[in-house]
């Protein structure tokens, strides 16, 4: 039965919308919540994620680390209470380089991360250093902070599958991955237990009275109707700008297309216990002399160019799953979102060739490329790649968006913050860093011009 009213209407049943409903109903006691989406839950972009998490973020300031630490704390609480139904691990992010010039940068990054609150630095620069590799499963008892490994013998002992010319590893430790689908469904089940309702339909309008939200107009299979409500939350992922315009608000967001590749690693190239492993050097794809000559005179000559740093991958699935996932974002052109997405037809081969720079045995797949699945979604982001969680200029309207490529990992911390805004609780100290109002501050706008690293892999 279609509700006539609600305390809160949430637009979007992705991870942001479901986490918002969970934190309002389960943790704040605001149970008369309706979540509206024309698609099934978690089916637009939330199920296209690499499903990783990290408290490893650059500045300026420690706001991202503080928010992510809160989010990971909440994830661990949820994992414990559910029996770890979403299979959270803490294998870490393993950054690797073959460039000696980057070794001081690895050390500087680790020290910066420690200063921002990510945890202590442990340097392993001589034989016999006591480096602790990650446990394949679980997260309790695992270290925080980071390990910088420059002893080549130690690298070969623990990670013999990375290229022999690796000169340093940076292992960020309070990082790992989990099943995003299982997490989202667990949040939805808990929220429904507290009375949250999921409604199939499209948000077609937001009504106001006296300058504040008064209702939300829904269009669905049963026709159009309005839900009376004093509060509206925009959590529409890549469709956020169009939802903002329903309120007359132009949001500072744009979309980038991001893809990932999954295939059966039948050769066992990447160990099942491996961390998420990232090559931090730029890459030129390996080609034979004949292939290079052919490409040089073809429309695909760009494949001979240098590709950006950041190709990364990890094992996927539990138990004896043979699947590996590779991700390489080499095209970050902003674009208008449209569905279904279209991807570079050569993405799979490019990712495998790029990964072979770090994991040489990956080249064994080039003679006969494996059958692979390429999918992905849009990263919806702000200029500086920091999310929006807080009120909009229309009273009673709120936003949880701009979660870019870190939506699953940040969703609980961001929804926890938004729930504080909605229920009038005391806000955490980092709240201003994620408010839309930050762009009204001249000092913040000046900071944007010299921002530097936006923290995106």
C-alpha positions as CSV (number, residue, x, y, z in Angstrom):
1,X,0.0,0.0,0.0
2,X,1.4,3.4,-1.0
3,X,2.1,5.6,2.1
4,X,0.4,9.0,2.2
5,X,3.0,10.5,4.6
6,X,6.4,9.8,6.1
7,X,8.8,11.5,8.4
8,X,11.6,11.2,5.8
9,X,11.6,10.3,2.1
10,X,14.9,9.1,0.7
11,X,15.4,9.2,-3.0
12,X,17.7,6.3,-4.0
13,X,18.1,2.7,-2.9
14,X,21.8,2.5,-3.5
15,X,24.2,2.0,-0.6
16,X,23.9,5.7,0.3
17,X,20.1,5.6,0.6
18,X,20.0,2.3,2.4
19,X,22.7,3.4,4.9
20,X,20.7,6.6,5.5
21,X,17.5,4.6,6.2
22,X,19.4,2.3,8.5
23,X,21.0,5.0,10.5
24,X,17.8,7.0,10.9
25,X,15.6,4.0,11.8
26,X,17.9,1.6,13.7
27,X,20.4,4.0,15.3
28,X,18.3,7.2,15.7
29,X,14.8,5.8,16.2
30,X,13.3,7.7,13.3
31,X,11.3,4.8,11.9
32,X,8.7,6.4,9.5
33,X,11.1,6.4,6.6
34,X,10.3,5.7,2.9
35,X,13.0,4.8,0.4
36,X,12.0,5.4,-3.2
37,X,13.7,4.0,-6.3
38,X,12.5,2.8,-9.7
39,X,15.2,0.1,-9.7
40,X,15.8,-2.8,-7.3
41,X,18.1,-2.0,-4.4
42,X,21.8,-1.7,-5.0
43,X,21.4,-2.2,-8.8
44,X,22.5,1.1,-10.4
45,X,26.1,1.6,-9.4
46,X,26.4,0.2,-5.8
47,X,26.8,-3.3,-7.2
48,X,29.6,-2.2,-9.6
49,X,32.1,-1.4,-6.9
50,X,35.5,-2.9,-6.3
51,X,34.1,-3.2,-2.7
52,X,37.3,-2.1,-1.0
53,X,37.8,0.2,2.0
54,X,40.7,2.2,3.5
55,X,41.4,4.8,6.2
56,X,44.4,5.8,3.9
57,X,43.7,9.4,2.7
58,X,45.7,12.5,2.0
59,X,45.0,16.0,3.3
60,X,44.5,18.8,3.4
61,X,43.5,18.2,7.0
62,X,42.5,15.0,8.6
63,X,38.7,15.2,7.8
64,X,38.7,12.3,5.3
65,X,40.7,10.0,7.7
66,X,38.4,10.9,10.5
67,X,35.2,10.2,8.5
68,X,36.6,7.0,7.1
69,X,37.8,5.8,10.5
70,X,34.3,6.3,11.8
71,X,32.9,4.5,8.8
72,X,35.2,1.5,9.3
73,X,34.4,1.4,13.0
74,X,30.8,1.1,12.0
75,X,31.5,-1.6,9.4
76,X,33.4,-3.6,12.0
77,X,30.4,-3.2,14.5
78,X,28.1,-4.5,11.7
79,X,30.4,-7.3,10.9
80,X,30.6,-8.5,14.5
81,X,26.8,-8.3,15.1
82,X,26.0,-10.1,11.9
83,X,28.6,-12.9,12.1
84,X,30.5,-11.1,9.4
85,X,27.8,-11.9,6.8
86,X,29.5,-9.5,4.4
87,X,32.9,-11.2,4.7
88,X,35.0,-8.1,5.8
89,X,38.7,-8.7,5.7
90,X,41.8,-6.5,6.5
91,X,44.3,-7.6,4.0
92,X,45.4,-4.0,3.3
93,X,46.3,-2.0,0.2
94,X,49.8,-2.9,-1.1
95,X,51.4,-0.2,-3.2
96,X,54.4,-1.3,-5.2
97,X,57.0,0.6,-7.2
98,X,60.0,-0.2,-9.4
99,X,61.2,3.4,-9.4
100,X,63.9,4.2,-6.8
101,X,62.9,7.9,-6.9
102,X,59.5,7.0,-5.4
103,X,61.0,5.3,-2.3
104,X,61.3,8.7,-0.4
105,X,57.7,9.4,-1.5
106,X,56.5,6.2,0.0
107,X,58.1,7.1,3.3
108,X,56.7,10.6,3.2
109,X,53.2,9.3,2.4
110,X,53.4,6.9,5.3
111,X,54.5,9.6,7.7
112,X,51.8,12.0,6.4
113,X,49.1,9.3,6.9
114,X,50.3,8.7,10.5
115,X,50.1,12.4,11.2
116,X,46.5,12.4,9.9
117,X,45.5,9.5,12.1
118,X,45.8,6.4,10.0
119,X,48.2,4.7,12.4
120,X,51.9,4.2,13.0
121,X,54.7,3.7,10.4
122,X,56.9,0.6,10.5
123,X,60.0,0.7,8.2
124,X,61.5,-2.6,7.0
125,X,64.9,-1.7,5.4
126,X,67.1,-4.6,6.4
127,X,67.1,-8.4,6.5
128,X,65.4,-10.0,9.5
129,X,62.9,-7.2,10.0
130,X,59.7,-8.4,11.6
131,X,57.1,-7.7,9.0
132,X,53.7,-9.3,9.6
133,X,51.8,-10.3,6.5
134,X,48.0,-10.0,6.6
135,X,45.6,-12.7,7.6
136,X,43.5,-13.8,4.6
137,X,40.2,-13.5,6.5
138,X,38.8,-11.4,9.3
139,X,40.0,-8.1,10.7
140,X,40.3,-8.4,14.5
141,X,43.9,-8.3,15.8
142,X,45.3,-7.0,12.5
143,X,47.7,-4.0,12.6
144,X,46.8,-0.4,11.7
145,X,49.1,2.2,10.2
146,X,51.5,1.1,7.4
147,X,54.6,-0.9,6.6
148,X,57.2,0.5,4.2
149,X,59.3,-2.4,2.9
150,X,62.5,-1.6,1.0
151,X,64.5,-4.7,1.8
152,X,64.4,-6.7,-1.5
153,X,64.8,-10.1,0.2
154,X,61.8,-9.3,2.4
155,X,59.8,-8.3,-0.6
156,X,60.7,-11.6,-2.4
157,X,60.0,-13.7,0.6
158,X,56.4,-12.5,1.2
159,X,55.4,-11.3,-2.4
160,X,57.4,-13.4,-4.9
161,X,54.7,-12.9,-7.5
162,X,55.3,-9.2,-8.0
163,X,58.0,-8.2,-10.5
164,X,61.6,-8.8,-9.4
165,X,62.5,-5.1,-10.0
166,X,60.1,-3.9,-7.3
167,X,62.2,-1.7,-5.1
168,X,59.6,-0.8,-2.4
169,X,56.2,-1.8,-1.0
170,X,53.9,0.4,1.0
171,X,51.4,-1.7,2.9
172,X,48.5,0.4,4.2
173,X,46.9,-1.8,6.9
174,X,43.4,-0.7,8.0
175,X,42.2,-1.5,4.6
176,X,40.6,-4.4,2.8
177,X,37.3,-5.4,1.2
178,X,33.9,-7.0,1.8
179,X,30.7,-8.0,-0.1
180,X,28.9,-4.8,-0.8
181,X,25.7,-6.6,-1.8
182,X,25.6,-8.5,1.4
183,X,26.3,-5.3,3.4
184,X,23.5,-3.4,1.6
185,X,21.0,-6.1,2.1
186,X,21.8,-6.5,5.8
187,X,21.3,-2.7,6.3
188,X,18.0,-3.0,4.4
189,X,16.8,-5.9,6.4
190,X,17.6,-4.2,9.7
191,X,15.9,-1.0,8.6
192,X,12.8,-2.8,7.5
193,X,12.6,-4.5,10.8
194,X,12.3,-1.0,12.3
195,X,9.5,0.0,9.9
196,X,11.4,1.4,6.9
197,X,9.4,1.0,3.7
198,X,10.9,0.5,0.2
199,X,8.7,1.9,-2.6
200,X,9.2,1.3,-6.3
201,X,8.8,4.5,-8.3
202,X,10.5,7.6,-9.6
203,X,10.8,10.9,-7.7
204,X,9.3,13.3,-10.1
205,X,9.1,16.4,-7.9
206,X,9.7,17.9,-4.5
207,X,6.9,20.2,-3.2
208,X,7.6,23.1,-0.9
209,X,5.4,25.3,1.3
210,X,6.7,28.5,2.9
211,X,10.2,27.8,1.7
212,X,10.5,24.2,3.1
213,X,9.8,20.7,2.0
214,X,6.2,19.6,2.3
215,X,5.9,16.6,0.0
216,X,7.5,14.4,-2.6
217,X,5.7,13.5,-5.9
218,X,6.2,9.9,-7.0
219,X,5.5,8.3,-10.4
220,X,5.2,4.6,-10.7
221,X,3.3,1.8,-12.3
222,X,0.2,2.7,-10.3
223,X,0.3,6.3,-11.4
224,X,1.4,9.5,-9.7
225,X,0.9,10.4,-6.1
226,X,2.4,12.6,-3.4
227,X,3.8,11.6,0.0
228,X,3.5,14.3,2.5
229,X,6.8,14.8,4.3
230,X,8.8,17.5,6.1
231,X,12.2,16.0,5.1
232,X,13.7,14.8,1.8
233,X,17.1,13.2,1.3
234,X,18.7,13.1,-2.2
235,X,20.8,10.0,-2.4
236,X,20.5,9.4,-6.1
237,X,24.1,8.5,-7.0
238,X,25.0,9.5,-10.6
239,X,21.5,11.0,-11.1
240,X,22.0,13.4,-8.3
241,X,22.3,16.6,-10.3
242,X,18.9,16.0,-11.9
243,X,17.4,15.4,-8.4
244,X,19.0,18.6,-7.1
245,X,17.3,20.5,-9.9
246,X,13.9,19.4,-8.6
247,X,14.7,21.7,-5.7
248,X,16.2,24.4,-7.8
249,X,19.7,23.6,-6.6
250,X,22.7,23.2,-9.0
251,X,25.0,20.8,-7.3
252,X,28.8,21.0,-7.8
253,X,29.0,17.4,-9.1
254,X,30.2,15.6,-12.2
255,X,30.4,11.9,-13.3
256,X,33.4,9.8,-14.5
257,X,33.0,6.4,-16.0
258,X,35.0,3.6,-14.2
259,X,35.3,0.0,-15.3
260,X,36.6,-3.2,-13.8
261,X,37.5,-6.6,-15.2
262,X,36.8,-10.0,-13.7
263,X,38.0,-13.4,-15.0
264,X,39.0,-16.9,-13.8
265,X,42.7,-16.9,-12.9
266,X,43.1,-20.5,-13.9
267,X,46.9,-20.2,-13.9
268,X,47.0,-19.0,-10.2
269,X,48.9,-15.9,-11.1
270,X,47.6,-13.9,-8.1
271,X,47.6,-15.8,-4.8
272,X,44.2,-16.2,-3.1
273,X,45.6,-14.6,0.0
274,X,46.9,-11.5,-1.7
275,X,46.1,-7.9,-0.6
276,X,44.7,-5.4,-3.1
277,X,47.9,-4.6,-5.0
278,X,48.5,-1.3,-6.8
279,X,51.4,-0.4,-9.2
280,X,52.3,3.2,-8.6
281,X,54.4,3.7,-11.7
282,X,53.2,4.8,-15.2
283,X,53.1,1.9,-17.7
284,X,53.8,1.4,-21.4
285,X,51.9,-1.7,-22.5
286,X,54.0,-4.7,-23.6
287,X,53.8,-5.4,-27.4
288,X,55.8,-7.5,-29.8
289,X,57.8,-5.6,-32.5
290,X,55.2,-6.7,-35.0
291,X,52.2,-5.5,-32.9
292,X,54.0,-2.2,-32.3
293,X,54.6,-1.6,-36.0
294,X,50.9,-2.4,-36.8
295,X,49.6,-0.2,-34.0
296,X,51.8,2.7,-35.1
297,X,49.9,3.1,-38.4
298,X,46.4,2.3,-37.1
299,X,43.6,4.2,-35.3
300,X,44.7,2.5,-32.1
301,X,48.2,4.1,-32.0
302,X,47.3,5.6,-28.6
303,X,47.9,2.1,-27.2
304,X,51.6,2.8,-27.6
305,X,51.5,5.9,-25.3
306,X,52.4,5.9,-21.7
307,X,49.4,5.0,-19.5
308,X,48.9,6.5,-16.0
309,X,49.9,4.8,-12.8
310,X,47.4,2.9,-10.7
311,X,46.6,-0.4,-12.3
312,X,45.5,-2.6,-9.4
313,X,43.8,-5.9,-8.7
314,X,42.8,-8.4,-6.0
315,X,41.3,-11.9,-5.6
316,X,37.5,-12.0,-5.7
317,X,35.2,-14.4,-3.9
318,X,35.6,-16.7,-0.9
319,X,36.9,-20.2,-0.5
320,X,38.2,-21.8,-3.7
321,X,37.0,-19.0,-6.0
322,X,39.4,-18.6,-8.9
323,X,38.3,-15.1,-9.9
324,X,40.5,-12.1,-9.9
325,X,39.4,-8.5,-10.4
326,X,41.5,-5.8,-12.2
327,X,40.9,-2.1,-12.2
328,X,42.7,0.6,-14.2
329,X,41.2,4.1,-14.5
330,X,43.1,5.5,-17.5
331,X,40.2,7.7,-18.8
332,X,38.7,10.2,-16.4
333,X,36.8,12.5,-18.8
334,X,33.7,14.0,-17.1
335,X,30.5,12.9,-18.8
336,X,26.8,13.0,-18.5
337,X,25.5,9.6,-17.1
338,X,23.5,7.4,-19.4
339,X,22.5,3.7,-19.1
340,X,23.5,1.1,-20.0
341,X,27.1,2.1,-19.9
342,X,29.5,1.4,-22.7
343,X,33.2,0.5,-22.1
344,X,36.4,0.6,-24.1
345,X,36.2,-2.7,-26.1
346,X,39.9,-3.2,-25.4
347,X,39.6,-2.5,-21.7
348,X,40.2,-6.2,-20.7
349,X,43.3,-6.6,-22.8
350,X,44.7,-3.2,-21.7
351,X,44.1,-4.1,-18.0
352,X,45.8,-7.5,-18.3
353,X,48.8,-6.0,-20.2
354,X,49.1,-3.2,-17.7
355,X,48.9,-5.6,-14.7
356,X,51.7,-7.7,-16.3
357,X,54.1,-4.9,-15.5
358,X,53.6,-5.6,-11.8
359,X,52.7,-9.3,-11.9
360,X,54.8,-10.8,-14.8
361,X,52.9,-14.1,-15.0
362,X,49.8,-12.1,-16.0
363,X,51.5,-12.0,-19.5
364,X,50.8,-15.7,-19.8
365,X,47.2,-14.8,-20.6
366,X,48.1,-12.6,-23.6
367,X,48.5,-15.5,-26.0
368,X,44.9,-16.4,-25.5
369,X,42.9,-13.8,-23.5
370,X,40.6,-15.3,-20.9
371,X,36.9,-15.0,-21.1
372,X,36.2,-11.9,-18.9
373,X,33.4,-9.7,-17.7
374,X,33.8,-6.0,-17.9
375,X,31.3,-3.8,-16.0
376,X,31.4,-0.7,-13.9
377,X,29.6,2.5,-13.1
378,X,29.9,6.2,-12.6
379,X,31.9,7.9,-9.9
380,X,29.9,10.9,-8.9
381,X,32.3,13.4,-7.4
382,X,33.0,17.0,-6.4
383,X,36.0,18.8,-7.7
384,X,38.2,17.9,-4.7
385,X,36.7,14.4,-4.4
386,X,35.1,15.0,-1.0
387,X,31.5,13.9,-0.5
388,X,28.4,16.0,0.4
389,X,26.5,15.1,3.5
390,X,24.2,17.7,5.1
391,X,21.5,20.2,4.4
392,X,20.6,21.7,1.1
393,X,19.5,25.3,0.7
394,X,15.8,24.4,0.9
395,X,14.7,23.8,4.5
396,X,14.0,20.1,5.1
397,X,16.1,18.9,2.1
398,X,19.4,17.0,2.6
399,X,22.0,15.4,0.4
400,X,24.2,12.3,0.7
401,X,26.2,12.2,-2.5
402,X,29.4,12.7,-4.3
403,X,30.7,9.5,-2.9
404,X,32.9,8.9,-6.0
405,X,34.8,5.6,-5.9
406,X,34.5,5.2,-2.2
407,X,30.7,4.9,-1.7
408,X,30.6,1.5,0.0
409,X,33.5,2.2,2.4
410,X,32.2,5.7,3.3
411,X,28.5,5.1,3.3
412,X,28.1,4.3,7.0
413,X,30.2,7.1,8.2
414,X,28.5,9.5,5.8
415,X,25.0,8.3,6.7
416,X,25.8,8.5,10.4
417,X,26.8,12.2,9.8
418,X,23.7,12.9,7.8
419,X,21.5,11.3,10.4
420,X,23.0,13.7,13.0
421,X,22.1,16.6,10.7
422,X,18.5,15.3,10.2
423,X,17.8,14.6,13.9
424,X,19.5,17.7,15.3
425,X,22.2,15.9,17.2
426,X,25.6,17.4,18.0
427,X,27.7,17.1,14.8
428,X,31.2,15.6,14.7
429,X,34.0,18.1,14.3
430,X,34.6,17.0,10.7
431,X,31.0,17.9,9.6
432,X,31.8,21.3,8.0
433,X,34.3,19.5,5.6
434,X,31.4,17.7,3.9
435,X,28.7,20.4,3.9
436,X,27.6,22.0,0.7
437,X,28.1,25.3,2.5
438,X,31.9,24.9,2.4
439,X,31.8,26.3,-1.1
440,X,30.5,29.6,0.3
441,X,33.8,30.1,2.2
442,X,36.3,32.2,0.2
443,X,39.2,30.6,2.0
444,X,37.9,27.1,1.0
445,X,37.5,28.2,-2.6
446,X,41.0,29.5,-2.7
447,X,42.2,26.1,-1.2
448,X,40.6,24.3,-4.1
449,X,43.0,25.9,-6.6
450,X,46.0,24.4,-4.8
451,X,44.4,21.2,-3.6
452,X,46.8,18.6,-4.9
453,X,46.1,14.9,-4.5
454,X,42.4,14.1,-4.4
455,X,42.9,10.6,-2.9
456,X,41.5,8.7,-5.8
457,X,43.4,5.5,-6.8
